[in-house]
Amino acid sequence: MQTINHWPDITKLALPKTVAQDLYRQLLEPFEDELSAKEFWIEAPSTLIILEPQDSIEDDEIKFALTYPEYTTPLDLNYQLMLAITNDSGSGIYLVIPPELSHIIP
């Protein structure tokens, strides 16, 4: 499991390159540009959790994201991205799920 609490550097994610690029596009989508996205992540810190096939889903943040997803969207190579909003400022938990764990998605 990889947990990141700041705007992610896509070159350092534990993901295949095409999945990381797709994730980056999804994270950037609500913003005008990367600078706006980075500023938001500073003001309303979010968490990006990248699961690996052997990971347990017993972590409280993972359970929250699975229980209260705002949305789920597909990424390249059958990965899934879930977002759960955690407070009124818009902070959230982004959960990247590999295809081997797709059965955990409600």
N, C-alpha and C positions, 0 to 999 in steps of 0.2 A: 504494500500500500504506500502510496505517495500522498502526503498531505502538504498543501501549500496555502499560506495565509496572506498572500500578496499577489499582485498582478503577475501571472506566470510568464516565464521565459519559455517559449514553446520548444526551444532547442534542448531544454533540460528535463522534459517530461518523459516519464517512463511509459511511452506510447510509440507505436509505429508512426513514422513521419506523416503519413497521409491522415491518420487519426488526429495527431497533434494539430495539423493545419486546419482540419475541419473543426476541431474544438475551438481553436483560436477565432475562427470566423463566427462561431456561435457566441463566444464570450464578447466579441466586439460588436455584434449586431445591434444592440440597443443604443449604441453611442455614435457620435459623429466621427470620432477618430480614436486612435489608441491613447492619446494624451487624455481625452475626456474619460476614457475607461479607467486609466491608471488613477486619475484624480478621484473617481468614484470609489475605487477599491481602497483608497486611503481614507476617505470620509466615511464609508460604510463597509468596513472590512468583511470580506467573504472568505469562504474556505473552498478550495478545490481538492477533492479526494479522488484519486485514481486507484481503483481496485485492481488487484491482480487475481488470477484464477484461484490461487491458494488462500486468499485472505478470508478471514472471518468477518461476518457482518454484524457482530455483537457490539460494535462501537456505538455510543449514543448518537453521534452526529449522523452516522450511516443509517441507523434506525429511524431518526427523525426525517431524513431525506426520503427514505422509502415509504414512510407513513404519510407524510404531508407534501407530496410533490406538487409543485406549481405546474410543471410540465415535464414531459419526457420527449426527447427528440433523437432520431437516429444519427449516428456518426458513421464515418467510413468503416469498412471491414466488420460490420455488424456490431460495433460498439454502440452503447446508448449513453446519453447525457440526461441526467435528471437535475432539476433545480427545485430546491425548497427554500422559500423565503423565511427568514428567521426573525425579522422585526420590521417595524414600520419605516425604518430608514432605507430598507431595501437590501440589507445584508442577506446573504444566503449561503446555502451549501450546494455546490455543484458536485455531483457525483458521476464519475465516469465508470461505466460498467462494461467489462469485457464480455464477448459473446458467451464464454463458458459460464458466466454467472447470470445470464439473462433470465433464468428461472426465478430470481429474487425480485424481479420487477412486478409490482402488483397489477 
